[in-house]
Amino acid sequence: MTDSRDPRSRAVPSGRLARLGSFGRLAGGVAGGIMVEGARRLVQGERPRLGDLILTPANAARLADRLAHLRGAAMKLGQMISMDAGDVLPAELSTILARLRDQAQRMPPAQLDRVLKREWGADWRRRFQRFEATPIAAASIGQVHRATLPDGRVLAIKVQYPGVADSIDADVDNVATLLRLSNLLPATIDLSPLLAEAKRQLVEETDYLREGRELQRFGALLAGDRRYVVPELEEALTTSRVLAMSFVEGSAIETLGEAPQDDRDAAMTSLIELVLRELFVFGVMQTDPNFANYRWQPEAKRLVLLDFGAARPVAPDTADAYRALLEAGLARDLDRVRETAVTAGFIGQGAVAAHRPALDRIIVAIDAAMNRPGPFDFGDRAFVPVVRQEAERLLADKGAWHVPPAETLFVQRKVSGTALLAARLKARVPVRELAASAIASEGPSSSV
């Protein structure tokens, strides 16, 4: 068993009062940090803004550490926001929340044993030839252990942290309150629809029986395509709080950064094609782009796909909106790109009315990058400074902020996270050809 004194092991607060107390300590710590920093700046003759006082390095560390300790919906929501928050949050807060992508703490052995006894019974160890108590991965909702059955088969066992399923509503509301208190979100922004949808998805993600069904669904959808590997569900050991599946070997997807260019290109071409198939053919998408959800088998040149808790149907209207946007982009009809983006809810009317020249410059920069000869080079970021500069002007005008439909945000999170990984790997992908093929395919979406 792991040493309970290991700093990476911290018991998950499982009761409502315990979790509320953690938020209270966070608020108290942040408030104390504000007072100290405010006093320091006043002594120096400054008149600091509240947002400046909240976004100090010390308060950023408090926020990330406390949400990482809570795990569950609190940490998951922070991760969700941080993956693609350009249209909702300013860069400063996104940077703070991005710390959560790399922070994961595991349950102490005693707490793990209590969870498994509740799910499998007091003699649960008899089910295995070997169960490795040290997790091989720890994330926001659960941690993963390797185990060997009596017949020699090796499994990956995902164990949910206690209490996270029962605390979703309170955790999401508390995180939303922290965002509001930061004074960084304009009062005109209504996050209620997005928060309601986040709660709904988080409830689904904590149902491991549901995730098991999605695992089987994707296994069937990708059966026969040797570019992808999906673990097999072990139904006899799966409960609503424990997910058992075959253990599949693979290296962290980020290790491809040191691989030959052909391997990086092949991996990201397969992944981008999968995203397009999810959107336009399957009608269901695994919407969590966390890099830990992918592994790479270098010898077989195959992608291992993990974690289907965030799999959700793609609404036909959402698929149609992306289809229309891609059609306009492929035709290089830039006016239609802007108009389609507004109609689909990607961009608000207020932003167009106040900042149309800036929006048009963003569209022109992306169009020019996408239409260079050859595959799209995700490692060539020459267009990014132009987009960032124009986007900063838009973000500076809080009156023009706009929250896209929740369905669109979940899909866009997957699209943006996939592009982020491609940029990390400096992959070269024939994006135009893949997009043209995808929108020409027969899928579940209705006609525009």
N, C-alpha and C positions, 0 to 999 in steps of 0.2 A: 504493500500500500504506500501511497505517497505520504510524505511528511506533512502533517497538518499545519506545521509552522512555516511551510513553504510560502513565500510572499505571493506566489501565483495562485494559491488556494485561499479563497475567502468564501465563507458560507453565504448563500444567497438569502437575503431577507425574504421570507416566504409569507408572513402575515401582513394584513393590510396596515396595521399600526406600525409594524417594523418598517415597511416601505415608506409610509407617510413620514415616519421619523427621519428616514434617510433624506427625503426631500427637504424636511425642515432643517436638518443639519447643513444641507447644501445651501439653502437660502440664507441661513445664518452666516455661513462661511463667506458667501459672496457679499452679503451686506457688510460684514466686517472688513473685507477687502476693499469695498467701495469707500468706507469711512477712512481707512488708512491712506489709500491712494488719493482720495479727495483732499485730505488734510495736507498731504505732501505737496500737491499741486497748488493749493491755496497759499501755502507758505512761500512758494516760488512765484507768487503773483499771477497765477493762471486762473481762469474761470472755466473749469472743465465741464464738458457735457456728460450726462448720465451714461450715454452709450460708450464714451471713452473710458469711464471708470469701470464699467462692467467688463469690457473687453481687454482686461489686463492679462498678462501671461499667467499670473497666479490664479485668477478666477477661471481662466480657460482650463488650467490643470484641475481645479476643483470640480468643474462641470464634467469634464471627461472622466475623471476618476470615479465620481459618485455614480454617474450613469453606468459606467463599466461594472461597478460593484453591484448595482441593482440588477443588471442584465435584463432579460425580458423585454417588454414593450418599450421601456425607457431607453435602453441602449439601442434597440432595433430602430426606433423612430429616429434617433440621432443618426444612425448609419444611413437610413433611408433618405433623410434630408441631405446628408453630406454628399451622397453620390451624384446628385444633380439638383442643385438648389438655385441655379442661376436666375430663374424667373420668380423665386419666392423670397430668398434670403440674400442679404449682402455678403460679400466675399469674406468679411471678418468672421461672421458667425459660422459660415460654412467651414472655414478653416478650423475653428474650435471643434465643431462636431466631427470633422474628418479624422480627428485623433481617435475616435471610437472604432474606426475600421481596423486599427492595429492593436487595440486593447482587448484582451480576453482573459478572464480569470476563471479558475475551475473550482468545483465543489470540493470541500475536504472529504476524505474517505468516509467518515462517519455519516455525513449527509447523503453521499452517494449510496451507501448501503441501505439507509432508510428508504430512499426512493425506490430502489430495486426490490426491496422486501415488499413494499406496498404494491408494486406492479406484478411481481412474479412469485411472491410468497417467500416465507422465511428460509426455505431450502433452495433458493434460486441458484446457488453456486453448483448444485448437482447437475444443472442443465449443461454445464460446460466442462470441457477438458482443461481449459485455461481461460481466465478472464483478466485482462490487463487493467489494473486499477488506475494507472496513469493515463489520462486521455491523450489521444493522438491529435485532437483538435478541440478547441473550445470557442464558442461563438455567443451570440446574444441570447438565444432561447435554449440551447442545449449544448452538451459536450459529447464527443464521440470516443468510444473505446473499441479496441480490437479484442475479439474473443474467438476461441476455437471450440467447435462442437465435438462431441465424442467421436463422430465419424471423420473428424479431421478437417472439415470445412471451416474456413476462416470467415468471420463476419465482422462487419462494422456495426456497432450498437450506439445509436444516438439516444441519449438520456436527457429528458427535459428538466430544466431547473425547477425546483418546487415553488409553487405559488405564482409563477409568471402568468399562467392562463387566467387566474382569478383576479389579477391586478391590472389587466389591460386598460380598462376604461379609466381607472384612477391614474395610472402611469401616463397615458397619453394626455389626459387633461392637465396633469402636473407639468409635463414638458411644454405643453402649449402655454401654460401660465408663465413659465420661465421665459419663453420667447416674447410674450407680451410685455413682461416686466423689463426686458432688455431695452425697450423703447426703440427697437430697430425696425419693427414692423409698423407700417402706417395703420391708423385706426380704420381706414377704409377697406383694408384687406380682410375678407371673410374666409377664415380657414376652416369653418365648420364642415363644409362638404368633404374637404380633404381629410380632416381628422376623423370624421365618421367612417370614411372609406378605409383609412388606415386601421381603425379599430376592427373593422370587419375582416380585413385581410390578416391582421395579427391573430384574431380568433381562429381563423382557418389554419394559420401556420402552427398554432399550438396543438392542432388535432393531428396526431401522427398517423392515425388510421386513414385520414384523408390524404396525407402526404404519401402513404403507402400506395393508395390507389393511383395517385398522379405518377408515382415512380413506375408503376406497371403500365400506365397509359403511354408515357414517353418511351418506355422500353418497346412497346408494340409499334408506336409510330416510327421508331428509328430502327426496327428490326431489319436486318439485311444490309444496312448501310455501315460498312466497316470503318467509316471515319469516326464513329461515335461508339462509346461504351456506356451503358446504363446498368448500374448494379441491379441484382435480382432481389426481390422482396422475400424475407423469411417470415411468412405470415404467422407461424406458430408462436413466435416470440414478440410479435408487434402488438402494442397496446396503444391507447390514445396518448400515452406519455413516453413510450419507448418505441423506437423504430429500429428494426433489425433488417439488415440487408447483406448481401455478399460483399466481402472486402475486395476492392479492385486496386491493384498497384498502379502507381503513377507519380510523376514528379509535379511539384508546384508549377502552375502555369507560368509564373514569373521566371522560372529557370530557362525558359525559351529565349530570354533576352540575350543569352550567351550562345544560342544555337545558330546554325547556319541560316542565312537569309531564306533559303527555300523552305526550311522547316517552319520558320516564323510566318511566312506567307501562307503556307498550307494550313497551319492551325487557325489563323485568323480568317482565312477564306471559308473554312468549314464553319467557324463560329458565326460569322456574319451571314452566311447562307442559312444557317439554322435559325437565326433571328428572323430572317425574311420568311422562312417557311412557317415559323410559329405565327407570324403576323398575317400572312396571306393564304396559307394552305391549311395548317392545322387548326387555326381558330382558337388556340390555347397557347399561352406563353409563360415560361418560367421567368418572372419579372425581377428577380434578384440578381444583379450583375456582379456581386461580390466575387473577387478573383479566387477566393478559396473554394468556390463552387465548381471550379474546373481543375482538372489534372491533365497531364500530358504523358503519353507513353512513347518515348523517343524511338524505340526499336520498331514498333508497329505503326508509328505516326498517327496515333489516334487520340481523340479527345475523350476524357472521362468526365461525364456529367453527374454532378452531385447536387443534392438539396433541392427538392421540388415542392417545398412548403409554400413558396410564393407563386406557384403555378396558378393561373387564373384564366378564364375565358377572355378572348378578345372580342369586344362588342363589334358587330358588323359596321356600325357607324364609325368607330375608331379606325378599323382597317381601311374603310373607304376614304377617310380623311388622309391617311398616310399614302394611299394609292394615288389620290388626286395631287398631293404635294410632290410625290416622286414623278408623276407624269409631267407636271409643270416644270420641274427641275430638269428632267431629261430633255424636254423640248427647249430648254433655256429661255422660257417665257418668264422673265423675272417679275413682270407686273402680276402675272397669274400666280407666281410663287407667293408674293406678298398677300394677294387677295385670298388665296386658298388658306394660308396660314391664319388669317384673321377669321375666316369662316369656320375653320376647324377649332378655333379657340387657342391656337398656339400663341398668338399675339393679340393683345387687347386693342380695341378701337382707339382708346385714349393714347396709347403709345404711337399709333400711326398718325393720329391727328397732331400730336405734339412733336414727334421725332421721325417723320417719314424719311428725310434725307439720311439720317443715321441708319435707319433700318435698311434702306436701299443700299447703302455702302456695305453693310454686313452681307446682304444677299449677293451683291456683286463680287465681294471677296471670296465667298464660299463657292460661287459659281465658277470663278476663274480657277480656283484650286482643284475643283472636281473635274474640270475639263482639260487639264493638261494631258498631253499624250501619254499613253501607257497606263498601267495600274495606278490607283490612287496611293500615294506614298504618305502613310500616316506619320512617318517620322519627319516629314518636311512640314515644319510649323510656321512657315513664312507668313501665312495668312492670319495666324492667330493674333499677333499684336494689333492688327487692324480691327478684327472682331472685338477684341478685349477693349480697345480704346472707345469704340462706338458703344459697346454694351455698358461701359462705365457711365456714359452720359445718360443712358436710359435708366440705369439703376439709381442715379443721383436724383432723378425726378420720381419721388415716391407716389406722386399723384398718377403716374402712368403705369404703376405696377399692376400686374394682372396674374391671377391664378388660373391656369388652364383647367379643363375638366379633369376630375380625378382619374378617370379611365386613361386619358391621354398621358397624364403624369406618370402612371405606373409603367406604361409601355415606353415612354420617353426615357425613363430611368434605365431601362434595359438597353435601349439604343445608345444612350450617352455612356453608360458604363462599358459597353462593348467597344465603343470608339476610344474610350480612355485606355482600355487594355491594348488595343491595336497600336495606339500612340506609344504606350510603354514599350511594346515589342518592336516598334519601328517597322511594322509590317507593310507590305505592298499588296494591295488587294484590288481586283477588277470590280470596283464597287458599282460603276455604271452598268456593266454587263449583268452583274448579279441582280441589281434592282430592276432592270428591264425584263429579265427573265421572270422575276418574282411577280411583278404586277401583271404579267401576261398569263400567269398560271390560273387554273381554276381553283377557287377557294371558297370558303364559307361566307365571305362578305357579300353584301347586296350591291346592286349597281348604284353608282353615284347619282 
